[in-house]
Amino acid sequence: MIDYFTLISSTDIRLAGFSSFVLAYGSLSFRVIMSSMVKTSIFSLLLLLLFLSGTIFIFQAKAETLNNAGKNSVRAIFVFGDSTADPGNNNYISTAFKSDFPPYGRDFSNQIPTGRFTNGRLANDYIAKYLGIKDLVPPYLDPNLKIEELVSGVSFASAGSGFDPLTPRLGNVISLSKQLEYFKEYQLKVAAAIGQEKTGELIRNAMFLVSAGTNDFVVNYFTMPIRRKAYTISGYTDFCLQNVQHFLQDLWDVGARRIGVVGLPPMGCLPVVITIYADHPLTSRGCVDSISSVAQDYNRKLQNQLNATQIRLAANGSRIAYLDVYGPLAEITSQGRKYDFDEVSRGCCGTGWLETSFMCNPRSFVCPDASKYVFWDSIHPTEKSYGLVFQARRPTIDYIVSD
């Protein structure tokens, strides 16, 4: 078995697709020498780094008290998606893309690295507490879960997943279709404990969150030739949105009625994307607008699709809504000082330009104060960033859960 920590902490790391790429670990020094091959030969690096990311951003409640969402009958939360929503399911599968080791979880209770891809809690945890359900949303695959934890909700998400069925296969992670299978299994377990009628009521009144999509573009379409040969970028966007619609229908068929679907973030603002795609990443680390514009087009189509679905199903008790994260995150990264951030284009872990998952490990340098950083690693946001984005989207959450 490969010792990833030893591999990436050695003096010299060589990645295929780069004519010369050197990372000096164990100190703050960082030297990257790129040739013209970088722009066309990024497959190995992206495949390594981005399977576990995807749509980096859901929304994260900063609320610290319970029952802030007003009167509602929501008693459970169910989460599907990628690393923004995975509290540790990948700990229990055979994949390299895990985060159950330090420095992940550094600001979590007791500094426990649970498998969440950040320094503390995920959006799921904040939202669950905001709704008065529980403090932390556990991973469904945790074999130690008791029925009390199951009844109030779990996350089925897997870092690296996506709406395109090809995406999770590339990273050997849990597909959305498999996540849905696990939910059906969940229904049987809970029904055996509390009865079919109570289980049905629990699910009808539960909040469902879905967050995926970035892997489909950054890993699949932009990096691998398979989808590019078959689709234009607009055609691929439509293909992914068809899969979104199919997944929503599947959720509806198993009883979901209150569903929030997260759009894409400004993908061009992710530190790793800036490092790879920017013309001068060493000296000018602004967002890559050409990549973010793809997310804008996707989000516009997604919002229209979700609005149409809500109108069609409203008479049947649906509360289906689009959750915008593009706008809030774009503002945070462009006006960092306004939100007391010192760094908006690199992560807190390591150099912050490339490290994520096993590349961000116990031997990595870590910034002293993550609250000054928008990103925890080169892909995933800090607790503070999640909280700010949620605050901007909280009215939509309130709409979804209101009776």
C-alpha positions as CSV (number, residue, x, y, z in Angstrom):
1,M,0.0,0.0,0.0
2,I,1.3,3.5,-0.9
3,D,2.4,5.6,2.1
4,Y,0.8,8.9,0.8
5,F,2.1,10.9,3.7
6,T,5.7,9.9,3.1
7,L,5.3,10.3,-0.7
8,I,4.1,13.9,-0.5
9,S,6.3,15.1,2.3
10,S,9.5,14.1,0.5
11,T,11.7,16.7,-0.9
12,D,10.7,16.3,-4.5
13,I,7.3,15.4,-6.0
14,R,6.9,14.8,-9.7
15,L,3.4,14.8,-11.3
16,A,2.7,13.6,-14.8
17,G,1.7,16.3,-17.2
18,F,4.1,18.9,-15.9
19,S,7.5,19.5,-17.5
20,S,8.8,20.6,-14.1
21,F,6.8,20.7,-10.8
22,V,8.5,20.9,-7.4
23,L,6.9,21.3,-4.1
24,A,9.1,21.8,-1.0
25,Y,7.2,20.5,2.0
26,G,8.0,20.9,5.7
27,S,8.5,24.7,5.4
28,L,6.7,27.7,3.9
29,S,8.9,27.7,0.8
30,F,7.1,26.8,-2.4
31,R,8.5,26.7,-5.9
32,V,6.5,25.9,-9.0
33,I,8.0,25.9,-12.4
34,M,5.5,25.6,-15.2
35,S,6.0,25.2,-18.9
36,S,3.5,25.6,-21.7
37,M,2.5,22.0,-21.2
38,V,0.6,22.9,-18.0
39,K,-2.4,24.3,-19.8
40,T,-2.9,21.1,-21.8
41,S,-1.5,18.4,-19.5
42,I,-3.3,18.7,-16.2
43,F,-5.1,15.4,-16.1
44,S,-3.0,13.7,-13.4
45,L,-3.1,16.7,-11.0
46,L,-6.8,17.3,-11.3
47,L,-7.7,13.6,-11.1
48,L,-5.6,13.5,-7.9
49,L,-7.1,16.7,-6.3
50,L,-10.6,17.3,-7.4
51,F,-12.5,14.0,-7.2
52,L,-13.3,14.7,-3.6
53,S,-14.4,18.3,-4.1
54,G,-17.2,19.0,-6.6
55,T,-19.5,21.7,-5.8
56,I,-17.5,22.9,-2.9
57,F,-20.2,25.0,-1.4
58,I,-23.5,24.3,0.1
59,F,-24.5,26.8,2.8
60,Q,-23.6,26.8,6.5
61,A,-25.7,28.2,9.4
62,K,-23.7,30.3,11.8
63,A,-26.6,30.1,14.3
64,E,-25.5,28.8,17.7
65,T,-29.0,28.3,19.2
66,L,-31.7,25.8,18.4
67,N,-35.0,26.3,16.8
68,N,-34.1,29.4,15.0
69,A,-36.1,28.5,11.8
70,G,-39.5,29.3,13.2
71,K,-42.4,27.0,13.5
72,N,-42.0,23.9,11.4
73,S,-42.5,20.1,11.5
74,V,-39.1,19.1,10.3
75,R,-37.6,16.5,12.6
76,A,-34.9,14.9,10.3
77,I,-32.4,16.0,7.8
78,F,-31.0,13.9,4.9
79,V,-28.1,14.9,2.8
80,F,-26.8,13.7,-0.6
81,G,-23.8,14.8,-2.6
82,D,-20.0,15.2,-2.4
83,S,-17.3,16.4,-0.1
84,T,-19.3,19.5,1.0
85,A,-21.8,17.1,2.5
86,D,-19.8,14.0,3.5
87,P,-19.1,13.8,7.2
88,G,-17.2,10.6,6.9
89,N,-18.8,8.1,4.6
90,N,-15.6,7.8,2.6
91,N,-13.9,6.5,5.8
92,Y,-15.7,3.2,5.2
93,I,-15.0,2.7,1.5
94,S,-11.9,1.8,-0.5
95,T,-10.8,5.2,-1.9
96,A,-7.7,7.4,-1.5
97,F,-9.9,10.4,-0.9
98,K,-10.4,10.7,2.8
99,S,-9.9,13.3,5.5
100,D,-10.0,11.3,8.7
101,F,-6.6,12.6,9.9
102,P,-5.1,15.8,11.1
103,P,-5.1,18.7,10.4
104,Y,-8.6,18.2,9.2
105,G,-11.0,18.8,12.1
106,R,-8.5,21.0,13.9
107,D,-11.2,23.3,15.2
108,F,-13.8,20.6,15.6
109,S,-14.8,19.5,19.1
110,N,-11.8,17.9,20.8
111,Q,-9.9,18.4,17.5
112,I,-11.3,15.2,16.1
113,P,-10.7,14.5,12.4
114,T,-14.0,12.8,11.5
115,G,-13.7,12.7,7.8
116,R,-15.2,16.1,7.2
117,F,-13.2,18.1,4.6
118,T,-12.7,21.2,6.6
119,N,-11.4,22.5,9.9
120,G,-14.6,22.0,11.8
121,R,-18.3,21.4,11.1
122,L,-20.0,21.1,7.7
123,A,-23.0,22.9,6.4
124,N,-25.1,19.8,7.3
125,D,-24.2,20.2,11.0
126,Y,-25.0,23.9,11.2
127,I,-28.3,23.5,9.4
128,A,-29.4,20.6,11.6
129,K,-28.7,22.6,14.7
130,Y,-30.4,25.7,13.3
131,L,-33.5,23.5,12.7
132,G,-33.3,22.2,16.2
133,I,-32.7,18.6,15.1
134,K,-29.2,17.7,16.3
135,D,-25.7,19.2,16.6
136,L,-24.0,16.9,14.1
137,V,-25.2,15.0,11.1
138,P,-23.5,11.6,11.1
139,P,-22.4,9.5,8.1
140,Y,-24.8,6.7,7.3
141,L,-22.0,4.2,6.8
142,D,-20.9,4.6,10.5
143,P,-21.5,1.1,11.9
144,N,-21.9,2.4,15.4
145,L,-25.0,4.5,14.7
146,K,-27.9,3.9,17.0
147,I,-31.6,4.1,16.0
148,E,-31.9,7.5,17.8
149,E,-29.3,8.9,15.5
150,L,-30.8,7.3,12.4
151,V,-34.3,8.6,13.1
152,S,-33.1,12.3,13.2
153,G,-31.2,12.0,9.9
154,V,-27.9,11.1,8.3
155,S,-25.7,12.0,5.4
156,F,-25.3,9.7,2.5
157,A,-22.9,12.0,0.6
158,S,-19.5,10.8,-0.6
159,A,-16.6,13.1,-1.4
160,G,-15.9,13.0,-5.2
161,S,-19.4,12.2,-6.3
162,G,-21.4,13.9,-9.1
163,F,-24.5,13.9,-11.2
164,D,-22.6,12.4,-14.2
165,P,-22.4,8.6,-13.5
166,L,-18.9,8.6,-14.8
167,T,-17.6,11.0,-12.1
168,P,-17.9,8.7,-9.0
169,R,-16.4,5.8,-11.0
170,L,-13.2,7.8,-11.6
171,G,-12.6,8.2,-7.9
172,N,-14.1,4.9,-6.7
173,V,-16.6,6.8,-4.5
174,I,-20.3,6.4,-3.8
175,S,-22.5,7.5,-6.7
176,L,-25.8,9.3,-6.2
177,S,-27.7,6.3,-7.4
178,K,-26.0,4.2,-4.7
179,Q,-26.6,6.9,-2.1
180,L,-30.3,6.6,-3.0
181,E,-30.1,2.8,-2.5
182,Y,-28.7,3.5,0.9
183,F,-31.6,5.7,1.7
184,K,-34.0,3.0,0.8
185,E,-32.1,0.7,3.1
186,Y,-32.3,3.3,5.8
187,Q,-36.1,3.4,5.4
188,L,-36.4,-0.3,6.1
189,K,-34.2,0.0,9.2
190,V,-36.2,2.8,10.6
191,A,-39.5,1.3,9.7
192,A,-38.5,-1.8,11.6
193,A,-37.9,0.3,14.7
194,I,-40.7,2.8,14.7
195,G,-43.2,1.5,12.2
196,Q,-44.0,2.2,8.6
197,E,-46.5,5.0,9.3
198,K,-44.2,7.0,11.5
199,T,-41.4,6.5,9.1
200,G,-43.4,7.8,6.2
201,E,-44.4,10.9,8.2
202,L,-40.8,11.5,9.3
203,I,-39.6,11.4,5.6
204,R,-42.5,13.6,4.3
205,N,-41.6,16.3,6.9
206,A,-37.8,16.0,6.6
207,M,-35.4,18.4,4.9
208,F,-33.4,17.0,2.0
209,L,-30.3,18.6,0.8
210,V,-28.5,17.9,-2.5
211,S,-25.0,19.3,-3.4
212,A,-23.0,18.0,-6.3
213,G,-21.8,19.2,-9.8
214,T,-18.4,20.7,-9.6
215,N,-16.6,17.3,-10.1
216,D,-18.7,16.8,-13.3
217,F,-17.1,19.9,-14.8
218,V,-13.7,20.3,-13.3
219,V,-12.8,16.6,-13.3
220,N,-14.8,15.1,-16.1
221,Y,-15.5,17.7,-18.8
222,F,-12.5,20.0,-18.5
223,T,-9.9,17.2,-17.8
224,M,-10.9,14.0,-19.5
225,P,-11.6,13.6,-23.2
226,I,-14.6,11.3,-22.9
227,R,-17.4,13.8,-22.4
228,R,-15.8,16.5,-24.5
229,K,-15.9,14.2,-27.5
230,A,-19.6,13.7,-27.1
231,Y,-20.8,17.1,-25.8
232,T,-20.2,20.8,-26.2
233,I,-20.0,22.6,-22.9
234,S,-23.6,23.7,-23.2
235,G,-24.7,20.2,-24.1
236,Y,-22.9,18.7,-21.2
237,T,-24.5,21.2,-18.9
238,D,-27.9,20.1,-20.2
239,F,-26.8,16.4,-19.7
240,C,-25.9,17.0,-16.1
241,L,-29.2,18.9,-15.4
242,Q,-31.2,16.0,-16.9
243,N,-29.5,13.8,-14.3
244,V,-30.4,16.4,-11.6
245,Q,-34.0,16.1,-12.6
246,H,-33.9,12.3,-12.6
247,F,-32.4,12.3,-9.1
248,L,-35.1,14.8,-7.9
249,Q,-37.8,12.5,-9.3
250,D,-36.2,9.6,-7.5
251,L,-36.2,11.5,-4.2
252,W,-39.9,12.4,-4.8
253,D,-40.7,8.8,-5.4
254,V,-39.3,7.7,-2.0
255,G,-41.2,10.4,-0.2
256,A,-39.1,13.6,-0.2
257,R,-41.1,16.8,-0.3
258,R,-38.8,19.5,1.1
259,I,-35.8,19.6,-1.1
260,G,-33.0,22.2,-1.4
261,V,-30.6,21.9,-4.4
262,V,-27.4,23.7,-4.3
263,G,-26.0,25.5,-7.4
264,L,-22.4,25.6,-8.4
265,P,-19.9,28.0,-6.8
266,P,-17.7,30.3,-8.8
267,M,-15.4,27.4,-9.8
268,G,-12.7,29.7,-11.1
269,C,-12.1,31.1,-7.6
270,L,-11.1,27.7,-6.1
271,P,-7.4,28.0,-5.2
272,V,-6.4,24.8,-7.1
273,V,-8.2,26.0,-10.2
274,I,-6.4,29.3,-10.1
275,T,-3.1,27.5,-9.7
276,I,-3.7,25.3,-12.7
277,Y,-5.7,27.6,-15.1
278,A,-4.6,31.1,-14.3
279,D,-2.2,32.7,-16.8
280,H,0.2,33.8,-14.1
281,P,-0.7,31.9,-10.9
282,L,2.4,32.9,-9.1
283,T,1.9,36.6,-9.4
284,S,-1.8,37.1,-10.1
285,R,-4.2,34.9,-8.3
286,G,-7.5,36.3,-9.4
287,C,-10.5,34.1,-10.2
288,V,-10.5,32.4,-13.7
289,D,-13.7,34.0,-15.2
290,S,-13.9,31.6,-18.1
291,I,-14.5,28.7,-15.7
292,S,-16.8,30.6,-13.4
293,S,-18.9,31.6,-16.3
294,V,-19.7,27.9,-16.9
295,A,-21.1,27.7,-13.4
296,Q,-23.2,30.8,-14.0
297,D,-24.9,29.2,-17.1
298,Y,-25.5,26.0,-15.2
299,N,-27.0,27.8,-12.2
300,R,-29.3,29.9,-14.4
301,K,-30.7,26.7,-16.1
302,L,-30.9,24.9,-12.8
303,Q,-32.9,27.6,-11.1
304,N,-35.4,27.7,-14.0
305,Q,-35.7,23.9,-13.9
306,L,-36.3,23.9,-10.1
307,N,-38.9,26.7,-10.3
308,A,-40.8,24.7,-13.0
309,T,-40.6,21.6,-10.9
310,Q,-41.9,23.4,-7.8
311,I,-44.8,24.9,-9.8
312,R,-45.7,21.5,-11.2
313,L,-45.7,19.7,-7.8
314,A,-46.8,22.5,-5.4
315,A,-50.3,21.1,-5.2
316,N,-48.8,17.9,-3.8
317,G,-47.1,19.6,-0.9
318,S,-43.7,20.2,-2.5
319,R,-41.1,22.8,-1.2
320,I,-38.3,22.6,-3.8
321,A,-35.9,25.4,-4.0
322,Y,-32.6,26.5,-5.6
323,L,-29.9,27.5,-3.2
324,D,-27.5,30.1,-4.6
325,V,-24.0,29.9,-3.4
326,Y,-22.3,31.6,-6.4
327,G,-23.3,35.1,-5.4
328,P,-22.3,35.0,-1.8
329,L,-19.0,33.2,-2.4
330,A,-18.1,35.5,-5.2
331,E,-18.6,38.5,-2.9
332,I,-16.6,36.9,-0.1
333,T,-13.6,36.2,-2.4
334,S,-13.8,39.6,-4.1
335,Q,-14.3,41.6,-0.8
336,G,-12.4,39.6,1.7
337,R,-11.4,42.5,3.9
338,K,-15.1,43.4,4.4
339,Y,-15.5,40.0,6.1
340,D,-12.2,40.1,8.0
341,F,-10.4,37.6,5.7
342,D,-6.7,38.1,5.1
343,E,-6.4,35.4,2.4
344,V,-9.0,34.6,-0.4
345,S,-7.0,32.7,-3.0
346,R,-5.2,30.0,-1.2
347,G,-6.0,27.6,1.6
348,C,-4.9,27.4,5.2
349,C,-3.2,24.0,4.9
350,G,0.2,23.7,3.4
351,T,1.0,26.2,0.6
352,G,-2.8,26.4,0.1
353,W,-2.4,26.2,-3.7
354,L,-2.6,22.5,-4.3
355,E,-3.0,20.5,-1.0
356,T,-6.2,18.6,-0.2
357,S,-7.1,15.2,1.2
358,F,-3.8,13.2,1.8
359,M,-1.8,16.1,0.5
360,C,-3.0,18.1,3.5
361,N,-1.7,15.8,6.3
362,P,-0.1,15.8,9.8
363,R,3.2,17.0,8.3
364,S,1.7,20.0,6.5
365,F,2.2,23.5,7.7
366,V,-1.2,25.0,8.8
367,C,-2.0,28.6,9.3
368,P,-2.5,29.7,12.9
369,D,-6.0,31.2,12.4
370,A,-8.3,29.6,9.9
371,S,-10.9,32.3,10.4
372,K,-8.7,34.6,8.3
373,Y,-8.9,32.3,5.3
374,V,-11.8,31.7,2.9
375,F,-10.5,28.2,2.2
376,W,-9.2,25.5,4.5
377,D,-7.4,23.6,1.8
378,S,-7.0,24.3,-1.9
379,I,-10.7,23.3,-2.5
380,H,-12.8,23.3,0.6
381,P,-14.0,26.4,2.7
382,T,-13.5,27.0,6.3
383,E,-16.3,27.0,8.9
384,K,-16.4,30.8,8.8
385,S,-16.9,30.9,5.0
386,Y,-19.7,28.3,5.2
387,G,-21.4,30.4,7.8
388,L,-21.3,33.6,5.8
389,V,-22.7,31.9,2.7
390,F,-25.5,30.4,4.8
391,Q,-26.5,33.7,6.3
392,A,-27.1,35.0,2.8
393,R,-29.3,32.0,1.9
394,R,-31.1,31.4,5.2
395,P,-34.4,32.8,3.9
396,T,-34.5,30.0,1.4
397,I,-33.9,27.4,4.1
398,D,-36.7,29.0,6.1
399,Y,-39.0,28.7,3.0
400,I,-38.2,25.1,2.5
401,V,-38.9,24.0,6.1
402,S,-41.9,26.3,6.8
403,D,-45.3,24.6,7.3
